[in-house]
């Protein structure tokens, strides 16, 4: 069995919201590349959301509903970014 620190945390969850892991020695395989691409998309979306958040927060006319929606999107993006950081940190030598 592969040790936990040899598994790659994937950037998506399983059907029950549980973490998914990849066990492979092929870091250029299909699943590894797919995970890399999804991580890149997630981080790109978080960057765009951060810019949007700065604009919304600078607008004094922002409605409370907009702030709640923004907070929800930011929480999701933060969760994705933390998963990416955890995954990449776990693969450091």
N, C-alpha and C positions, 0 to 999 in steps of 0.2 A: 504494500500500500504506500502511496505517495505521502510524504510528510506535509503537514498543513502549510509550512512556509515555502513549499515547492509548488503550491497551487496558485493559480492566478485568479484573483477575484475579478469576475466579469462585470461590465458596466450595466447589467440588467439583473432583475430579480426573477426568481422562479415563479410558478403559478401561485404559490402561497405567500409570496413576498419574501421568501427566504433567499439568501445569497446564492449565487451560482458560481462555480469554480471550474477552471480549466486545468487539466493535468496533461501537459505535453512537453516534449523536449524540442518540438519544432516551433520556434518563436516566429517563424515566417509562414506558418501554416494558415489555412483558410480561417479557422476560428480566431487565431491570434490577430490576424489582419482585420477581421471583422470587428473584434473588440477594440483594436487600435482606432479604427475609423469611427466607431460609435463614441469612444471617449473624446475624439477630436471634435465631433459634432456637439457633444454635450458641453465641452469647454467653450466652444464657439458661441453656442446659444447663451451660456452664462455671461460671456463677455458682452453680448448684445443686450441682455437683460439688465446688466449693471449700468450700461449707458442709459437705457430707458428709465431705470430707477432714479438715476441722478437727475434726469429731466423732470420726472414726476415730482420728486421731492423739492426741486427748485420752484415748482409752480404752486403759488400760494392758493390757487383756486381748486386744487385737487380735492375731489370728494372722498369721504371716508370709504365708500365702496371701492373706489379705485385703489386706495391704499391697502385695503384688505386683499384685493386681488393681486396686487403687486407683491405683498408680503407672502402670499401663498406661492406665487411663481418663484420668488427668491428662495423660499425654503426648499422647494423642489430642486432648484439649480444648485443650492448649497449641498444638498444631499448627494446629487450627482458628482459634484466636484470633490466631496470628501471620499466618495467611493473610488474615484479615479486616483486620488492621492494615496489612499490606502492600498489600492492595487499596485500602483507604481512603486510605492515605498516597500511593499513586500517583495518586490523583484530586485531591489538594490542588493549588490554584493556585500 
